């Protein structure tokens, strides 16, 4: 599978699947990412969750502080992406 123009490196994804709990996950991503990268990912995930819940752009912008460009990009991923967000949201709702 390709990500952009480069071949996907499966080692990272396999490593993530080895994390056992929320604390291990948190610590791993703290080591892997910069604070800015983590905040961006957290914000995009929150935006996706709010869009999935049916909120409108202006409400999401107010709640998250995300730019309209970020909200639009996340919305495109929800509408035309791989379906991973939806699958994950279903799982979260089944196992809160």
C-alpha positions in Angstrom: 0.0 0.0 0.0 1.2 3.5 -0.8 0.9 6.6 1.2 1.4 9.5 -1.2 4.4 8.7 -3.4 6.1 6.6 -0.8 5.7 2.9 0.2 4.0 2.5 3.6 6.3 1.4 6.4 4.3 -1.3 8.2 6.6 -1.3 11.3 4.9 1.7 12.9 1.4 0.3 12.4 2.4 -3.1 13.8 4.0 -1.4 16.8 0.9 0.6 17.5 -1.1 -2.6 17.5 1.2 -3.9 20.3 0.2 -1.1 22.7 -1.8 -2.6 25.6 -3.8 0.3 27.1 -4.5 4.0 27.0 -1.4 4.9 29.1 1.0 3.0 26.9 -0.6 4.6 23.8 -0.3 8.1 25.4 3.4 7.5 26.3 4.2 6.1 22.9 2.7 9.0 21.0 4.4 11.5 23.4 7.7 10.0 22.4 6.9 9.7 18.7 5.3 13.1 18.0 5.9 16.7 18.8 3.3 18.5 21.0 2.1 20.3 17.9 1.6 17.1 15.9 -0.3 15.5 18.8 -2.5 18.6 19.2 -3.3 18.6 15.5 -4.2 14.9 15.5 -6.3 15.3 18.6 -8.1 18.3 17.1 -8.8 16.5 13.8 -10.2 13.5 15.7 -12.4 15.8 17.7 -13.6 17.6 14.6 -14.4 14.2 13.0 -16.3 13.1 16.0 -18.4 16.3 16.1 -19.1 16.1 12.4 -20.2 12.5 12.9 -22.5 13.6 15.6 -24.1 16.0 13.1 -22.7 19.4 14.3 -22.3 22.2 11.8 -19.1 24.0 10.9 -19.7 27.1 13.0 -20.4 25.1 16.1 -17.3 22.9 15.6 -15.1 26.0 14.9 -16.3 27.5 18.2 -15.8 24.3 20.2 -12.5 23.2 18.8 -10.8 26.3 17.5 -10.1 24.4 14.2 -9.9 26.4 11.1 -12.6 26.1 8.5 -10.0 24.5 6.2 -9.3 21.8 8.8 -13.0 21.1 9.3 -13.5 20.9 5.6 -10.5 18.5 5.1 -11.8 16.3 7.9 -15.3 16.4 6.4 -13.8 15.2 3.1 -12.1 12.3 4.8 -15.4 11.4 6.4 -17.3 11.6 3.1 -14.7 10.2 0.7 -12.0 8.5 2.8 -11.5 4.9 3.6 -14.3 4.6 6.2 -11.9 4.2 9.1 -13.4 7.1 11.1 -16.8 5.6 10.9 -15.6 2.1 11.8 -13.8 3.5 14.8 -16.8 5.6 15.9 -19.0 2.5 15.8 -16.6 0.6 17.9 -16.3 3.4 20.4 -20.1 3.6 20.7 -20.3 -0.1 21.2 -17.6 -0.2 23.9 -17.6 3.2 25.6 
